[in-house]
Amino acid sequence: MYRYILLVSILLLSRSSGELPLSVYIASLLNSGQFPGGVVGVQYADGVREVISEGYADVRARVAVDRETVFNIASVSKPITAMIIMRLIEMGRLGLSDQLVALLPEFEYARVGGYPEVKVVHLLRHTAGWDREVTFDPLYPGFDLSRIGLSDGSTCQGVAKAMLQHGLQFHPGTRYAYSNLGYCLLSLIVEKKVGKPYFESAKELLLNPLRVSGVQGPDGYKTGRSLNYQKQGRNWAVVDVGAASLQRLSGAGGWASTVDALLDLFQRGPVYPIVSAKALAQHGSNFYGYGWRVWPRADGQADLTHFGAMPGCFSFVLRMAEGHIVVALFNARPRDADALSRQMYQSISSALRVR
């Protein structure tokens, strides 16, 4: 009832005060009842930053969400991994056309399925040849790893070793199929090139140079984390994703962060999506670039988004061509995460374009 009254009040205030539609949309999202708690931060191109939070990080203890609350960010980890890979390419230590089998020769690859043709660019763009809709996703939390002969304590490397012995579902570079395995392999490539574990390598190459300290690996935060929830009837029940699952996801979905830390990272960090005029002309409504979904616009520019969803969390990031950045973090997974992320992009980008 409180949320309903608050939302109606905000809508009435917006009509009388001329408040931006963006504020209304964010308030409606936070009070939609889809999440126990959440936080949305907006970094405007002019340097102004606004953060709005609502609900609880711990429902039972009534601990409120605020801008210091730490959330699992799931697949919003992928733009971070892509930034690290592109940094290695800038440094001359890696190439987009480098072959997977040459970069990670220690693995045994299936003799059929086109593995010699899998390149770094295919891993970045989810076009390497794995299709979890045809098979399964062994990295998604809750997957029964015994199906591929592994235990719950298995690592990204262990999963990769098991999966690479099976063939691909399509020829590399011929179509798109979202793949956590591809970003697990990118994480292993980072480790090989830097000589340190993935999360340490990320700090050395990306986070420390950008002076971003609030983005951490699974073990980086001892306090301040939001619990993860799923709906059971009318109540919220805690769901334990587990540190082992997050470690196994590695650069595919293992990061955690506060909203301000992600805003800092995506404001300061270089982004390398495919947004050339040629690329935009080749694709229709949207496509996956180097770690980002690219949304071509009628004015010849492009906006970038990514979302993450797994049991107990949902995350969303938007980088607009004008320089505005939006980060949203929640502690439950919505029923249709893809549909919600598209709705968020359309609503938020429309509001920001008229700012």
N, C-alpha and C positions, 0 to 999 in steps of 0.2 A: 504493500500500500504506500509506504514511504517513497519508494522509487517512482511509483505512478504520479504521486503528488509533485515530486521534485521535477519530473519530466514535463508535466503540464505547466508548472511555474516557469520553467525555462522557455518553453514554447511561447507563453504569453509575454514574457519579458522580451523575447527576441522580436516579436511583432511590434511592441511599443517602443523599443529602444533602437531598432534598426541593427541589432547585433548580427554579425556575420553568420550565414547559414552553416559554416563549418562548425562553429561552437555548438549549434543546435544538434547537428548530426553526431558529433562526438559525445555529447551528453546523452542522446538517445541510444547510442551504441553501448555506452558504459552502464546504462540503466535498462538494458533490454531483457535482462533476466537470463541471458545465455551464459553468463560467467559469474562466479562468486566475487571476483574482483579483477580490476584491470587498470591500466594507465596508458594514456595517449600523450605523446609529446610532439609538438610542431616547432620546427626550426625554420623561421621565415627567411627568405633570401636577404632581407635587410638587417639580419642579425638578431631580431627579436625571437625569443623562445618562450613558448607556453607549454605547461604540463598540467594535465587534468587527471586525477585519479579517483577511483570510486570502489567501494566494496571492501572485501576482506582477503588478506593474504593467509590468514588462519581463521576459518569460520568459527570453530568451536571456542577458541581463545579470544575471539573478537579483535584480532590484530588487523588494523586497517592497512590497506595498500597506500603507499606514498611513492614519491619519486625515487626513494632509496631502496625500494623493494626489488629483489632479484628474481627474475623469471628465467626458466628454460626458454630458449628461443628457437629450438627445433631447426627447421630448414632455413631459417634466416642466417644460419651458420654458413650456408653455401656461398653467398656473396663474399663473406670473409675469406673463405678458402680460395675463391677465384681471385681475389685481390692479392693474396700471397703468391699464387701461381703466376699471375701477370707481373708481379714484382720480380720473381726469379727470371722471367723472360726478359724484362728490362735490363737485368743485371748480366744477361748473356749466359746464364747457367741452365737455361731450358728453352725449348722451342715449341711452338704450337704444333709443328709437324713431327715432333719426336714420337717414336713408336713406344707403345706400352711395353712390348716384349723386350725392348732394349733398355728401357728405364728400370724395369723390375725383372731382371733375368732369373732371379732366384725362384720364381714361381714355375710350376708345371702347367702349361697351357694345353687346352684341348686341341687336338690336331685338326679338328674341323671347326668351322664357324668364323673364320676370318680374323683371328686374333692378331696376326702380323700387321693387319691394316688399321688397327685401333690406334689412334693418335691422341695427344693431349687435347687438341681442339674438340675431338669427339667426346671426351670425358667432360669437358667444360660445358658442352651444349646438350648433353643427354642424347647423343646420337651414336653411342659406341656400339650398340647392338643388344643390350639387355632390355627386356620388357617384363616388368613385374606383374603386369596384367595377364601375361601368358604363363608365367611361372609363379614366382613369389618374391617377397622382399625379406631376406634373412636379417637385415639390419633394423627393421622396424621393431620397436619395443613390444615385447609380448610374443614374438615369433618363436616357435618351438625349434631351437637350434639342433635338437637331436635328429631332425629330419635330414640334416646334412652332416650328421656324425659329429657334432660339436656340443659343448656344454655351455651353460649360461655365463661362465667366466671367460668365454672366448673373446678375442680381440678383433679389431678391424682386419688385421693381418690374417688371423685364423679364418675369418669368413671369406676373405679374398682368396686364400689358398684353396678353400673348398669349392668356391664358385667358379674359379677359372678353369677347373677341370671339366666343366660342362660347356657345351657349345653356346653360341650366341643365338638370339631369336631373329635377328635381321642383319643385313650386311652393314658394316660401319659407314656412317655418313648418309644413309639413304632415308632415314626418317627419325622422328623425335619420340623418345619414351623416357619419362622421368626415372632417374636411377640413383638411389642412395649408394649403390655399389660403386658407381663411377666416381663419386666424391670421396668415398673411402679410399679408392686407389689414388686419387689426387693427394690425399693426406699422406699416403705412404710415399709418394714421389717427393713431397715436401720433406719428409723425414730423411729420405735418402740423400737429397741434395744439401740439406743443412747439417745432417749428422746428429740431430737431436729429435726427441719425441715431438709429435705434431704441435701440441699446444705450446711447448717451449719455443719451437721454431716460429710459430705465429707471433709470439711476443717479440722475438728478436728482429724479425723482418718487417713487421707491420705495426703492432700495437705500441711498442716502446718508442719507435721513431715518431709516431703520431701523438705521443703523450696521452694515450688512452689506457687507463688502468682499471676501469670498471667492467671490462669484458673479460670473463674468466672461463677456464675450463671446468669440467665437472667437479673437481676438488678445490676450486679456487675460492669459493665462498663457504665459510663455516657458519655464518649467521646471516640473517636478513632475507633468506630465501622464502618465496611464497610456496605454500603447499600446492600440490596438484590435485584437481578434483574432476569427478564425473558425476552426472546426475543419476540418482537412484530414487525413482518416484518423484516426490517433491523436495527431497533433501539432497545436499551435496555430500558425497563420500570421497574420502581421500584415496587417491590412486598413486602407488609408488612406482615410478618409472625405473628407479634403481641406477646407482652410479655406474654399474657395469655396462648397462645399456647405453648410457651417454658416452662412456669411454669408447665403446665399440663403434658408435656412430661417428666419432671423431669429427672430421671436418664436414661431414654430411649433416650433422645435427646435434653436436655435443656441447655447444657453447651456452653460457648463461650470462645475463647482463641486466643492468639497470637501464631505464629508458634514456637517461642523460648520456650514459656511456655510448650507447648505440648512436644517438644523435651526433655525438662528437666524432665517432668513427666515420659515419657516412657523410659527415660534413667535411672532415679533414682528409679522408682517404681518397686516393685516385680510384676511379671506376672505369672499367674498360669494356663496356658492352659493345655490341656491333650496332652502331648507330650511323654508319656512313650513309650517304645518299643512295649508293648502290644497294646496300643491304636493306634499307627501308623500302626501296622500290621492289625488291625481290619478294618480300613477304606481305601477307595480307593484313589482318587485324592486329596480330601480335605474334611474337616468337621469342624463343629463349636464346639469349646471347651468352656472354661469358659470365655466368653466375647471376644473371638477372633476366626477368621477363621484360621484354621491350615492347612498348606500346607506341607505334608510330602515330603521329598527329597530322591533322590536315595542314598545319603550318610548316611541315617539313621537319619538325623536331620530334623528340621522343621522350616519353616518361618511362621510368624504370620501377618495377615492383618485385617483391618476393614475399611469400608467406611461408609459415611453418606451422605444422599441426601434428601432434602426437598425443597419446593419452595424458590429459591433464594440462595441456597448454596450447595456445594459439598465438602466433606472432605475425606482424605485418610491417613492411617498410615500403615507403614510396619516396623516390627521388624525382622531382619534377624538373623539366628542362629549364624552368625559370630559376631554379636553385632552392626551392622549398623542399624540406625533408619532413616526413611524418613517420613516427615509430609508434606502434601499438602493441602492447603486451598483455596477455590474459592468462588466467590460471585454470582454464578448462578448454576442451576442444569442442567447437560448435558442430552441429549435425552435418552441415555441408560446408567445409572449410574453403573449398575452391570457390563456391558461389558467394560466400561472404567476402572473400578477398577481392573478387571482381566488383561486387557492390561497393566495397570500401574505396577501391580505386576510382570508380566512376563518380561517387558522391564527393569524395574528398578533393579529387583533382578539379571537378567542376567548381567547387566552392573556392578553391585557391586561385583558379584562373581569373576570377572576378574580383580578387582582393585588391 
